[in-house]
Amino acid sequence: MEDIKKLLAKVAPGKQLAEGTQYPTIELEPNEVRAVAKKLKEAGFDYLINLTGVDYTDALGTVYHISSSTNKTEVVVLKTKTADREKPVLYTVSDLWQSANLYEREVYDFFGIRFIDHPDMRRIFLRGDWKGFPFRKDYSEVNDTPTTNVNIDDLETLPSITLDKDGRIVEKSTQLFGNNEYVVNFGPQHPATHGVLHLRVSLDGEIVKKVDPNFGYIHRGIEKMCESLTYPQILPYTERLDYLSGSINRHAFCMCVEKAAGIEVPQRAQYIRCIFDELTRIASHLLGWGCMAMDMGAITAFIYGMRDREKIMDIFEENAGGRLMPAYSIIGGLTKDVVPNFQQTIRDFVAYMRESIKEYHTLFTGNPIATGRMHNVGWLTKETAISLGTTGPTGRASGWSNDVRKIAPYAAYDKVQFNEVLRNTDTCKGDSFDRYIIRLDEVLESLNIIEQLNDNLPSDGFSVKVPAIVKLPEGEYYQRAESARGDFGVYIKSDGNKNPYRVKFRSPCMTLISALDPLCKDEKIADLITIGASLDYVIPCADR
């Protein structure tokens, strides 16, 4: 902590750290943010965890959670705001961290803040003709709904703003595609887009030149809905973000609330939560493996993956009641204890799954057609992965150590011995095969975690009593968790009431989708299918 304080004093001289915050936090003027962010980046803070827009009622602002890929446990927070609600502007950091490109577009879409020198200030989720900015506290749904149809040509015009030599704002626009470029629409209704995702792809013959992802086809405004819900009422919505990591998302939200409210959860509940998290991870990886194999023509592999995933769904149903969305974690613990035969069922599943993984490798991994489709396709360097914020198996396949279970252990992960599954960049390229194989390796590591937790299950109860109305102290809270697709984050700003003032979910999938353009450039259109499957994104997680 002292080193961080010295660093912040160096990069932001004269600025005082905010008191009573979870992470070292500095509040800056709008014209100071970019310079401080650049110095932090040069000092090794190369991972922009999250960028959140907030309406403070009297001002509009942004919150930056920033970390380092080397000193991974260190997190700093920068905050800024502008009192201009008519034409709010801030300075972009998208040239420092590539992930900020989409983050800043999201802030503009919902809050109307434009970022100086950002190359693409289009809306990202809402239609181009949408009136108003729905995450503002003064937004009127009745008066601010769209009135016209969107012209597809509007998607090709990239508006932006810059400053002239006198410091005045200048409006600019550029064309996304050239007049002679051949552009095809891929999706949004297409099985190989792995969800309702619309890609506009520029082709030179069958070679991809540019990929422009368009989001929002199933955007549900979950973060906005959270502002009118109590904390327990929010829980079901967390499972519907990345529905293949539903238990993990719900666990993360519970932990954020519990930490803020000072609620101590029994160790038994902590262990069972982690077992369910790892079962969820395995189930997700099995589906991801099967879908990637099916995208390349191996339907049998998909059937095998779904067959074994059903065994996990059966465990969920027997103990929690739900299957895809068990709805098991609640604030304070679990809805109920596990059934008496739970531990034996887990032992049987672990033994079975270890043998199944061998079967998967025999069935598909060694297939020369499959390896030919994956090797040397869709290279992602470690540096690009960090800049894009592509965490989870995708980042680790490129040699980036980013496992939140190791960086910031939570629940019972500090009670077990396990290895972060990481591909060695000296012997691998961070290509589609590396992203394929790492998930199967992670299944084995999850089995090791489950086995240790299951054999040492405490008996101190599955929940504690919490107030009927949960209120968090005024402040800002952040909780990270390792979902099946990477760094999932929960940001809560509380004003002391039973409803959160602002909730933001850090979507690991949105950053994965942003990697499509650099990964697919100069690859063949058929390889776009393989690369997309290797990223294993889930669209509802991005759209939220």
C-alpha positions in Angstrom: 0.0 0.0 0.0 2.8 2.4 0.8 4.4 1.9 -2.6 1.0 2.6 -4.2 0.7 5.8 -2.2 4.2 6.9 -3.3 3.4 6.2 -6.9 0.1 8.1 -6.8 1.8 11.0 -5.2 4.3 11.0 -8.1 1.8 10.7 -10.9 -0.7 13.1 -9.4 1.3 15.5 -7.2 -0.8 17.6 -4.9 -3.8 15.3 -5.0 -5.0 13.7 -1.8 -6.2 10.1 -1.5 -9.9 9.8 -0.8 -10.6 8.5 2.7 -12.5 5.3 3.6 -12.2 3.7 0.1 -11.7 0.1 -0.8 -8.8 0.8 -3.2 -6.5 3.9 -3.3 -8.6 6.5 -5.0 -7.9 9.9 -6.5 -10.4 12.4 -7.7 -9.2 14.5 -10.7 -10.4 17.3 -12.8 -11.4 16.3 -16.4 -8.3 17.8 -17.9 -6.0 15.9 -15.5 -7.3 12.4 -16.1 -5.5 11.6 -19.3 -2.1 12.8 -18.0 -2.4 10.8 -14.8 -3.6 7.7 -16.6 -0.7 7.9 -19.0 1.8 8.1 -16.2 0.1 5.1 -14.5 0.3 3.1 -17.7 4.0 3.9 -18.0 4.5 2.8 -14.4 3.1 -0.6 -15.3 -0.6 -0.2 -14.7 -1.4 -1.7 -18.1 -4.7 -3.4 -17.3 -7.9 -1.3 -17.3 -10.2 -3.5 -15.2 -13.3 -1.5 -15.6 -14.6 2.0 -16.7 -17.9 3.0 -15.2 -20.2 5.9 -15.9 -22.1 7.5 -13.0 -24.7 10.2 -12.8 -24.0 12.1 -9.5 -27.2 14.2 -10.1 -25.2 17.5 -10.0 -22.6 16.1 -12.4 -21.7 13.3 -14.8 -18.6 11.3 -14.3 -16.5 8.2 -14.8 -14.7 5.7 -12.5 -11.6 3.9 -13.6 -10.4 0.7 -11.9 -6.8 0.1 -13.1 -4.3 -2.7 -12.2 -1.0 -4.1 -13.3 -0.3 -7.3 -15.1 2.8 -7.8 -13.0 1.8 -6.5 -9.6 -1.6 -8.0 -10.0 -2.9 -7.5 -6.5 -2.5 -3.7 -6.8 -5.6 -1.8 -7.9 -6.0 2.0 -8.1 -9.1 4.0 -8.8 -9.3 7.3 -10.7 -12.5 9.4 -10.6 -13.6 12.5 -12.5 -16.8 14.3 -13.4 -18.1 17.3 -15.3 -20.9 19.6 -14.2 -21.9 20.3 -17.8 -25.0 18.1 -18.3 -26.0 19.7 -21.6 -22.8 18.8 -23.6 -20.6 16.8 -21.2 -17.1 15.9 -22.5 -14.1 14.1 -21.0 -10.8 13.0 -22.5 -10.4 9.5 -24.0 -8.0 6.9 -22.7 -8.7 4.5 -25.6 -5.2 5.0 -27.0 -3.7 3.9 -23.7 -5.9 0.8 -23.2 -7.8 -0.7 -26.2 -10.5 -2.0 -23.9 -11.5 1.7 -23.2 -12.7 1.9 -26.8 -15.9 0.0 -26.0 -16.1 1.1 -22.4 -16.2 4.8 -23.4 -18.8 4.1 -26.1 -20.9 2.4 -23.4 -20.7 5.5 -21.2 -21.7 7.7 -24.1 -24.6 5.5 -24.9 -26.1 5.6 -21.4 -24.9 8.9 -20.0 -24.2 11.1 -23.1 -20.6 11.8 -22.2 -18.5 12.3 -25.3 -14.8 11.6 -25.2 -12.4 13.9 -26.9 -10.2 12.1 -29.6 -12.1 8.8 -29.2 -12.3 7.5 -32.8 -15.8 6.1 -32.7 -18.6 7.8 -30.7 -21.4 5.7 -32.0 -24.0 4.3 -29.6 -23.0 0.7 -28.8 -26.2 -0.9 -27.4 -29.1 1.4 -28.2 -30.4 2.3 -31.6 -28.8 5.2 -33.4 -32.1 7.2 -33.2 -32.6 6.7 -29.5 -33.5 10.0 -27.8 -31.8 10.7 -24.5 -29.5 8.7 -22.2 -31.4 6.2 -20.1 -28.9 5.8 -17.2 -29.2 9.5 -16.3 -31.3 10.1 -13.2 -33.5 12.7 -15.0 -34.2 10.4 -18.0 -37.9 10.2 -19.0 -38.8 7.0 -20.8 -42.1 8.4 -22.1 -40.5 11.4 -23.8 -37.2 9.9 -24.9 -38.1 6.8 -26.9 -37.0 6.4 -30.6 -39.2 7.7 -33.3 -37.6 6.6 -36.6 -36.0 3.6 -38.2 -32.3 3.3 -38.2 -30.5 3.6 -41.5 -27.9 0.9 -41.9 -25.6 3.5 -43.6 -25.4 5.3 -40.2 -23.4 2.4 -38.9 -20.6 3.2 -41.3 -20.2 6.8 -40.2 -17.9 7.2 -37.1 -18.6 10.5 -35.4 -15.8 11.9 -33.1 -14.8 15.2 -31.5 -11.4 16.8 -31.1 -10.0 20.2 -29.9 -8.7 22.8 -32.2 -5.6 25.0 -31.4 -7.9 27.4 -29.4 -9.3 24.6 -27.3 -12.7 24.6 -29.0 -14.6 21.4 -29.7 -14.6 20.4 -33.4 -17.0 17.8 -34.7 -15.5 15.2 -37.1 -16.6 12.0 -38.9 -14.8 9.2 -40.7 -16.0 6.3 -42.8 -15.7 2.8 -41.3 -15.6 1.1 -44.7 -14.3 2.5 -48.0 -16.6 2.9 -51.0 -15.1 -0.1 -52.8 -15.0 -2.4 -49.8 -17.1 -5.6 -50.0 -19.0 -5.8 -46.7 -21.1 -8.8 -45.6 -23.5 -9.1 -42.6 -22.7 -12.0 -40.4 -25.6 -12.6 -37.9 -27.3 -11.5 -35.8 -29.3 -14.7 -36.3 -26.6 -17.3 -36.9 -25.6 -20.3 -34.8 -21.9 -19.7 -35.2 -22.1 -16.2 -33.7 -22.8 -17.9 -30.3 -25.7 -15.6 -29.6 -27.5 -12.6 -31.1 -24.4 -10.8 -32.4 -24.2 -8.8 -35.6 -20.8 -8.6 -37.3 -20.2 -6.4 -40.3 -17.2 -7.9 -42.1 -15.1 -6.3 -44.8 -13.7 -8.9 -47.2 -11.0 -9.0 -49.8 -12.0 -12.2 -51.6 -12.2 -14.5 -48.6 -9.7 -12.6 -46.5 -11.1 -10.6 -43.6 -10.0 -7.0 -43.5 -12.1 -5.5 -40.8 -14.8 -6.7 -38.3 -17.2 -4.3 -36.8 -19.3 -5.9 -34.0 -22.8 -4.4 -33.3 -24.2 -5.1 -29.9 -27.5 -4.6 -28.2 -29.9 -7.0 -29.9 -30.8 -8.5 -26.6 -29.9 -5.6 -24.3 -32.2 -5.7 -21.3 -31.1 -2.8 -19.2 -30.3 -5.0 -16.2 -28.0 -2.4 -14.6 -30.7 0.3 -14.9 -33.3 -2.1 -13.5 -31.1 -2.8 -10.4 -31.5 0.8 -9.3 -35.2 0.1 -8.6 -34.7 -3.3 -6.9 -33.6 -4.3 -3.4 -30.3 -6.2 -3.1 -32.0 -9.7 -2.8 -34.3 -8.9 -5.7 -31.2 -8.3 -7.9 -29.8 -11.8 -7.4 -31.9 -13.6 -10.2 -30.7 -11.0 -12.8 -27.0 -11.8 -12.1 -27.5 -15.4 -13.3 -29.0 -14.1 -16.5 -25.9 -12.1 -17.6 -23.5 -14.9 -18.6 -26.0 -17.7 -18.0 -23.2 -20.3 -18.4 -21.4 -18.7 -15.4 -24.6 -17.9 -13.5 -23.6 -19.4 -10.2 -20.3 -17.5 -10.2 -22.0 -14.2 -11.1 -24.5 -14.6 -8.3 -21.8 -15.5 -5.9 -19.8 -12.4 -6.8 -22.8 -10.1 -6.2 -23.5 -11.8 -2.8 -19.9 -11.3 -1.8 -20.0 -7.6 -2.8 -23.1 -7.0 -0.7 -21.8 -9.2 2.2 -18.5 -7.4 2.3 -20.2 -4.0 2.3 -22.7 -4.9 5.0 -20.2 -6.7 7.2 -22.0 -10.1 6.9 -19.9 -13.1 7.9 -20.8 -16.2 5.9 -20.2 -19.7 7.4 -17.3 -21.7 6.1 -19.5 -24.5 5.0 -21.4 -22.1 2.7 -18.1 -20.7 1.4 -16.9 -24.2 0.5 -20.2 -25.3 -1.2 -20.3 -22.0 -3.1 -16.8 -22.7 -4.5 -17.8 -26.3 -5.4 -20.8 -25.0 -7.3 -18.6 -22.3 -9.0 -16.1 -25.0 -10.2 -18.9 -27.3 -11.4 -20.3 -24.3 -13.3 -16.9 -23.6 -14.8 -16.6 -27.3 -15.9 -20.2 -27.2 -17.4 -19.4 -24.0 -19.3 -16.1 -25.4 -20.6 -17.8 -28.6 -21.7 -20.4 -26.6 -23.7 -17.6 -24.3 -25.1 -15.6 -27.3 -26.1 -18.6 -29.0 -27.7 -19.7 -25.9 -29.6 -16.2 -25.1 -30.9 -15.9 -28.7 -32.1 -19.4 -28.5 -33.7 -18.5 -25.2 -35.4 -15.7 -27.1 -37.1 -18.0 -30.0 -38.1 -17.7 -32.5 -35.2 -21.2 -33.0 -34.1 -20.3 -36.1 -32.1 -18.0 -34.1 -29.8 -20.9 -31.7 -29.1 -23.1 -34.6 -28.0 -20.3 -36.0 -25.7 -19.9 -32.6 -24.1 -23.6 -32.1 -23.6 -23.9 -35.6 -22.2 -21.4 -35.0 -19.4 -22.7 -31.5 -18.8 -26.1 -33.0 -17.9 -24.4 -34.8 -14.9 -23.6 -31.4 -13.5 -27.1 -30.1 -14.1 -28.4 -33.2 -12.2 -26.2 -32.3 -9.2 -27.5 -28.7 -9.3 -31.1 -29.8 -9.5 -30.8 -32.3 -6.7 -29.2 -29.8 -4.3 -30.5 -26.4 -5.3 -33.6 -27.1 -7.4 -32.5 -25.3 -10.6 -30.4 -26.6 -13.4 -29.0 -24.0 -15.7 -29.6 -21.3 -13.1 -29.5 -23.0 -9.7 -30.4 -19.8 -7.7 -28.4 -21.3 -4.8 -26.4 -18.4 -3.3 -28.2 -15.8 -1.3 -27.0 -12.9 0.8 -25.7 -14.6 3.9 -25.0 -18.1 2.5 -27.2 -20.6 0.7 -30.9 -21.3 0.3 -30.5 -24.7 1.9 -27.9 -27.3 2.8 -26.7 -29.9 0.3 -28.4 -33.4 0.3 -26.9 -36.2 2.4 -25.4 -38.0 -0.6 -23.8 -34.9 -2.0 -20.1 -35.7 -1.2 -20.3 -39.2 -2.6 -22.0 -37.9 -5.8 -19.2 -35.4 -6.2 -16.6 -38.1 -5.8 -18.2 -40.2 -8.4 -18.5 -37.3 -10.8 -14.8 -36.3 -10.4 -13.7 -39.9 -11.2 -16.0 -40.0 -14.2 -15.0 -36.6 -15.6 -11.3 -37.4 -15.4 -11.8 -40.4 -17.7 -14.1 -38.4 -20.0 -11.4 -35.8 -20.6 -9.1 -38.5 -22.0 -12.0 -39.5 -24.3 -12.3 -35.9 -25.6 -8.7 -35.8 -26.5 -8.9 -39.1 -28.3 -12.1 -38.0 -30.1 -11.1 -34.5 -31.3 -7.8 -33.0 -30.0 -5.6 -35.2 -32.1 -7.7 -35.0 -35.3 -5.5 -33.6 -38.0 -8.4 -31.7 -39.6 -9.2 -30.0 -36.3 -5.6 -29.1 -35.5 -5.2 -27.7 -39.0 -8.1 -25.4 -38.4 -6.8 -24.2 -35.1 -3.0 -24.0 -35.2 -1.5 -20.7 -36.2 -5.0 -19.2 -36.6 -6.0 -16.1 -34.6 -2.8 -15.2 -32.8 -3.2 -13.0 -29.7 -0.1 -11.7 -28.1 0.2 -11.3 -24.3 0.5 -7.5 -24.7 -2.6 -7.2 -26.9 -4.6 -9.5 -24.5 -3.7 -7.2 -21.6 -4.6 -4.0 -23.5 -7.9 -5.5 -24.7 -8.7 -6.8 -21.2 -9.3 -10.3 -22.6 -9.1 -12.2 -19.3 -9.8 -15.8 -18.3 -8.8 -18.7 -20.5 -8.3 -16.5 -23.5 -5.7 -14.3 -21.8 -4.0 -17.2 -20.1 -3.7 -19.0 -23.5 -1.5 -16.0 -24.4 0.6 -16.3 -21.3 -1.1 -13.6 -19.2 -1.5 -14.6 -15.6 -4.8 -13.1 -14.6 -6.7 -15.7 -12.5 -8.7 -13.7 -9.9 -8.9 -16.8 -7.7 -5.1 -16.4 -7.3 -4.8 -12.6 -7.5 -7.5 -11.8 -5.0 -8.6 -15.1 -3.3 -12.2 -15.1 -2.2 -14.6 -17.6 -0.4 -12.6 -20.8 0.1 -10.0 -20.5 -2.7 -7.3 -19.7 -0.2 -8.0 -23.1 1.5 -7.0 -25.3 -1.4 -3.9 -25.9 -3.5 -4.3 -25.4 -7.2 -2.3 -24.2 -10.2 -3.3 -21.4 -12.5 -3.5 -23.0 -16.0 -1.2 -21.0 -18.1 0.2 -21.5 -21.6 3.9 -20.9 -22.0 4.5 -18.2 -24.6 7.9 -19.6 -25.3 6.4 -22.8 -26.7 2.9 -21.6 -27.9 1.5 -18.7 -29.9 -1.7 -17.7 -28.2 -3.6 -19.1 -31.2 -7.0 -20.8 -31.5 -5.5 -24.2 -30.5 -4.1 -22.7 -27.3 -7.5 -21.3 -26.4 -9.0 -24.6 -27.2 -6.7 -26.8 -25.1 -6.5 -24.5 -22.1 -10.2 -25.0 -21.3 -9.8 -28.8 -21.2 -6.8 -28.4 -18.9 -8.8 -26.1 -16.7 -11.5 -28.8 -16.3 -8.9 -31.0 -14.7 -7.7 -28.3 -12.4 -11.3 -27.5 -11.4 -11.7 -31.2 -10.5 -8.7 -31.0 -8.2 -10.2 -27.9 -6.5 -13.6 -29.7 -6.1 -12.0 -32.8 -4.7 -10.1 -30.9 -2.0 -13.2 -28.8 -1.0 -15.5 -31.8 -0.9 -13.1 -33.9 1.3 -12.8 -31.1 3.9 -16.4 -29.7 4.0 -16.9 -27.8 7.3 -20.1 -28.3 9.4 -20.7 -24.8 10.7 -24.0 -24.2 8.9 -25.1 -23.1 5.4 -26.3 -19.5 6.1 -26.7 -16.8 8.6 -29.7 -14.7 9.3 -29.7 -11.3 7.6 -32.1 -8.4 7.9 -35.3 -8.5 5.8 -34.2 -5.2 4.3 -30.5 -5.1 3.4 -29.0 -1.6 3.3 -25.4 -0.9 2.5 -23.5 2.0 4.1 -23.0 4.9 1.8 -19.9 4.3 -0.4 -18.6 2.5 -3.4 -17.8 -1.3 -3.4 -16.2 -3.6 -5.9 -15.9 -7.4 -6.0 -14.1 -9.5 -8.6 -14.6 -13.2 -9.3 -13.2 -15.6 -11.9 -16.0 -16.6 -14.2 -15.6 -19.2 -16.9 -14.7 -16.4 -19.3 -12.6 -14.3 -17.0 -12.6 -11.3 -14.7 -16.2 -10.7 -13.7 -16.7 -7.5 -11.6 -19.5 -6.0 -9.5 -19.5 -2.3 -8.8 -22.0 -1.0 -6.4 -22.5 2.7 -5.4 -24.7 3.0 -2.4 -26.4 6.1 -0.9 -27.5 4.1 2.2 -30.9 3.1 0.9 -32.3 -0.4 0.3 -31.8 0.1 -3.5 -28.3 0.7 -5.0 -27.7 4.1 -6.5 -25.6 2.5 -9.3 -24.7 -1.0 -10.3 -22.2 -1.9 -13.0 -21.2 -5.4 -14.0 -17.8 -5.9 -15.6 -18.5 -8.1 -18.6 -15.5 -10.3 -19.6 -17.4 -11.2 -22.8 -17.5 -7.6 -24.2 -13.8 -7.4 -24.2 -13.6 -10.9 -25.8 -15.8 -9.7 -28.7 -13.6 -6.6 -29.1 -10.7 -9.0 -29.9 -12.4 -10.3 -33.0 -11.2 -7.4 -35.2 -7.5 -7.7 -34.5 -7.6 -11.5 -34.3 -9.4 -12.0 -37.6 -7.6 -9.4 -39.7 -5.9 -11.1 -42.7 -7.4 -14.5 -41.8 -10.0 -16.3 -44.0 -13.7 -15.9 -43.4 -14.0 -19.5 -42.4 -11.4 -18.9 -39.7 -13.7 -16.2 -38.2 -15.9 -19.1 -37.1 -13.0 -20.9 -35.4 -11.6 -17.8 -33.8 -15.0 -16.7 -32.4 -15.6 -20.2 -31.0 -12.2 -20.2 -29.4 -13.0 -16.9 -27.5 -16.1 -18.6 -26.1 -18.1 -15.3 -25.5 -21.7 -15.3 -24.3 -23.7 -12.5 -25.8 -26.2 -11.8 -22.9 -23.1 -11.1 -20.8 -22.0 -8.4 -23.2 -25.4 -6.9 -23.8 -26.6 -7.1 -20.2 
